[in-house]
Amino acid sequence: MADYDVGFRGGRVFVGRDLLEVDLYTEGESIALLSRRGERQNAKRAIDVTGKIILPGIIDLHAHTRDPGYRLWSFRLRCRSRRDSQSGGRRGYGF
């Protein structure tokens, strides 16, 4: 039986201000273990991250406001004329 759910092996892990060459193991959605490189632990799934950097706790919160479902009215209201809204105009709002 596996001790951990996922093992990320061969990469580097950013911890605090340090970039450590360790393997990272998780249980559920939590980090369970950082182990020295090569000290293999038993995991249900192993992922080779050689040459990659792991940034634990970083969440991608960006949004694409031009995707379907978003309205651009607030940007269009800033345009002073029809010319501005169609060509980018002097204010640079191009649509």
TAJOFEN-V563360 format. One record per backbone hydrogen bond with DSSP energy under -0.5 kcal/mol. NH is the residue of the N-H (numbers start at 1). CO is the residue of the C=O. Records with the same first field share a line. If there is no record, write none. Layout:
# TAJOFEN-V563360
NH: CO + CO
This chain:
# TAJOFEN-V563360
3: 42
4: 42
5: 26
6: 26
7: 45
8: 24
9: 7 + 47
12: 52
13: 20
14: 54
15: 13 + 18
17: 15
18: 15
20: 13 + 18
22: 20
23: 35
24: 8
25: 33
26: 6
27: 30
30: 27
32: 25
33: 25
35: 23 + 33
37: 21
39: 36
40: 38
43: 41
44: 4
45: 5
47: 7
49: 9 + 47
51: 10
52: 49
54: 12
56: 54
58: 55
61: 59
65: 63
67: 64
70: 67
75: 72
76: 72
77: 73
78: 75
79: 76
85: 81
86: 82
87: 83
88: 84 + 93
89: 83
92: 88 + 89
93: 88
94: 92
95: 85
